[in-house]
Amino acid sequence: MVVDIDEKNLKHGLLGLVIAIVEVVTDTLKAQATHRMDGGSLSEEEIERLGEALMELDNAIGEIKREQGVSEAVQSVREQLDELADTVINDLLGADILGEARRASGGEASAGGTA
């Protein structure tokens, strides 16, 4: 049996997955930075450098997505990761706490970042 692989779709899918993972890690770094700022463990200079580095990372990711035409692939992966995270959390908690929070806020909030 011969498997016909469309190299362009493979490239977009793989690059979309990699960028989505980088975005998830970036979101985690931002959350950790916020936690450290709120905890007072960073100096003003460190806060400034961290903010600039995170902005540069966001800009670089956005540029790669535009240049490679993978914004939709990244968004699709992020949505699937959000759904997986919701399922795992719901299974662990035994209740749809996230769904209740979304209904209470009147919309579909996403655990992912913006593209």
C-alpha positions in Angstrom: 0.0 0.0 0.0 1.4 3.4 -1.0 0.7 6.4 1.2 0.2 9.6 -0.7 1.5 12.5 1.4 0.9 16.1 0.4 4.1 17.8 1.5 2.5 21.2 1.8 -0.2 20.0 4.1 2.3 18.0 6.1 4.5 21.1 6.5 1.6 23.3 7.5 0.3 20.7 10.0 3.7 20.1 11.6 4.6 23.7 11.7 1.2 24.6 13.1 1.7 22.0 15.9 5.2 23.3 16.7 4.0 26.9 16.8 1.0 26.0 18.9 3.2 24.3 21.4 5.5 27.3 21.5 2.5 29.5 22.1 1.3 27.3 25.0 4.8 27.5 26.5 4.8 31.3 26.0 1.4 31.5 27.7 2.9 29.6 30.6 5.9 31.9 30.8 3.6 34.9 30.9 1.5 33.4 33.7 4.7 32.7 35.7 6.0 36.2 35.0 2.7 37.7 36.2 2.9 35.5 39.3 6.4 36.6 40.1 5.6 40.3 39.5 2.5 40.0 41.8 4.7 38.3 44.4 7.3 41.2 44.2 10.2 38.9 43.4 11.2 40.9 40.3 12.9 44.2 40.1 11.6 47.0 37.8 14.5 46.3 35.5 13.7 42.6 35.4 10.1 43.3 34.7 11.0 45.6 31.8 13.4 43.1 30.3 10.9 40.2 30.7 8.1 42.3 29.1 10.3 43.2 26.2 11.5 39.6 25.6 7.9 38.3 25.7 6.7 41.0 23.3 9.6 40.1 20.9 8.7 36.4 21.1 5.0 37.2 20.4 6.1 39.3 17.4 8.4 36.6 16.1 5.7 33.9 16.4 3.2 36.2 14.6 5.7 36.9 11.8 6.4 33.2 11.3 2.7 32.4 11.2 2.1 35.1 8.6 5.1 34.2 6.4 4.4 30.5 6.4 0.6 30.9 6.1 -0.1 28.6 9.1 -2.3 30.9 11.3 -5.4 28.7 10.7 -3.4 25.5 11.4 -2.1 27.0 14.7 -5.6 28.1 15.7 -7.0 24.7 15.0 -4.3 23.0 17.1 -4.9 25.5 19.9 -8.6 24.8 19.9 -8.0 21.1 19.9 -5.6 21.5 22.8 -8.1 23.6 24.7 -10.8 20.9 24.2 -8.3 18.2 25.4 -7.4 20.3 28.5 -11.1 20.8 29.3 -11.8 17.1 29.0 -8.8 16.2 31.2 -9.8 18.8 33.8 -13.4 17.7 33.8 -12.4 14.0 34.1 -10.1 14.9 37.1 -12.7 17.0 38.8 -15.7 15.0 37.9 -17.7 18.1 37.0 -17.9 20.6 34.2 -16.5 23.5 36.2 -15.1 25.2 33.1 -18.4 24.9 31.3 -20.2 26.4 34.3 -17.8 29.3 34.3 -18.2 29.9 30.6 -22.0 29.9 30.9 -21.9 32.2 33.8 -19.7 34.7 31.8 -22.1 34.5 28.9 -19.7 33.1 26.3 -17.2 30.7 25.1 -13.9 31.6 26.8 -10.8 29.9 25.5 -7.9 28.7 27.5 -5.6 29.6 24.7 -4.0 32.8 23.6 -4.7 35.0 20.7 -3.1 34.5 17.3 
